């Protein structure tokens, strides 16, 4: 469990002055992840909002060794860095403990970077991969990804007169990571800081690969006022649209169970990307989404032994 | 110096050089005809003959991404590939060079798809000619080995990545005599790698790969261009040191009887060996034939080439790759460009040969010199570009 007082005394490793939008969750998440690290860290970030907005040359918001290679290769890049660390440590050229963290958006993780991530996890490098998941390609202007939820309107799956936004359900990447027999995988959301930081601590203490899929609001892409970012992040967990759980050595554990599961419409209505779903002709679609959320939640409860 | 001679293929010789280099990190992926390099090296790792951290990645894109990460982290890092593998690395090739990382990569030349073909031509590395990598080409197994050893020093002095090529199957899979350095000689020649700035130095954090816009990008690219210019001196200096220590001479190119020739060819790779036989035959017939074998294609030694070729009457440039630009092959463009400033320019023609491993023999090369002599006699060029040995 993270202690707020203690956290407030730690050194900020991602500092202000970066150009992320007001209300962007990515910066909040990255800052909290770094606060959770007790050892020195080396960070890799894939191409995306977090990368471009924090490192416009000659400025950098990062107080840790930081590297951006390309879009699809954060996991393979950090594999090479971790391999170098093992090698130099074995040869006695480095003697301290260092932890390795890769950040990628959902585009760089669920889609174009999935192969590199799968390879790195299978090989068993010791690193934490953080997907800051804003559910679309926000850096290039809100295009759909395989993390975009069904019904959301994006610029490449827009809500039109014939098609009501994205047709497909999103991919379940955490379960895909679990299928790799990854020692530690978890979901988290911006707004549940203690849950998030506690999970990062566990992930960094894992001797092997670890993965966290963190729901990260993009207020431009999702369409909500910037001050609602964290509320909306919590609402995702309260509606079970984004359940919070962890999988330790294959064992599922629920880390947050809402006292009263709220209807998914409460989550949907906070964001402009779902606005069209509230037209009378799309009523059926909202029902489908609610059924899907319920089904997934029941499955998860079963996996967690919470039935 | 070692006098131990052994029969080795180029793949085996490269793996042997890598054993002696003992890189901190090797990340690689199998691809014909370079697979053996990784295979033999993996055995060295399994048998404890090297202390390398071997990363068996899931693609060449990840291989190059991982060695870029490893190199930036402070490791001496290597990979090896060929053809489609190099093509898949493309995006990261430019990043390796622009970040000034001394990555070393043996590259076995193979044709690019389509149609799929596993045999030798130079389309793969020629396509990467503008990626900011130093490119060293090899005529023989011995040269391949010597180039790999020198590449480590060249890369780390110039802070540019180095690609050492060898001809697929013709060299990669054929036994030739190799005189390797003794392990100690190789180790002493290469020396320790001591990077100035590296990511694992967590007490001195720095940011790499930042967004670089209109106000700085151009300056960074200009510095990279300067590094390539400066690398010329480094390549020559390391070649001289290698010759002093081990007796084998390495420069930008080999002048095989060019200096007093009237007709000469410019050749890259193993075909130079065949061409030397033809030159010797022609010389016996009192024909003033010569061969310029290019070793260093990047940086391109334009001034030095111009100096050597200026008195030749007719030149044929042999390209084992096509630029598909409706004019000529890539080497021809560069050689002709290098000669432009001469007051009296030699006549020059281009032959594209050997694509997809099509064999080239004494007869074909002899026919080129016959063409050159005819041009020398008549002063007339019938065809600027000839596709040699193809059914048309």
Interface residues (C-beta under 8 A of the other chain):
Chain A: X40 X41 X42 X44 X51 X52 X55 X56 X57 X58 X59 X60 X62 X63 X64 X65 X66 X67 X68 X69 X70 X72 X73 X76 X77 X78 X79 X80 X81 X83 X84 X85 X86 X87 X88 X90 X91 X93 X94 X96 X98 X115 X116 X118 X119 X120 X122 X123
Chain B: X24 X25 X27 X51 X52 X53 X55 X56 X57 X58 X59 X61 X62 X63 X65 X66 X67 X68 X69 X70 X71 X72 X73 X74 X75 X77 X91 X92 X95 X199 X200 X201 X202 X203 X205 X206 X207 X208 X209 X210 X211 X212 X213 X216
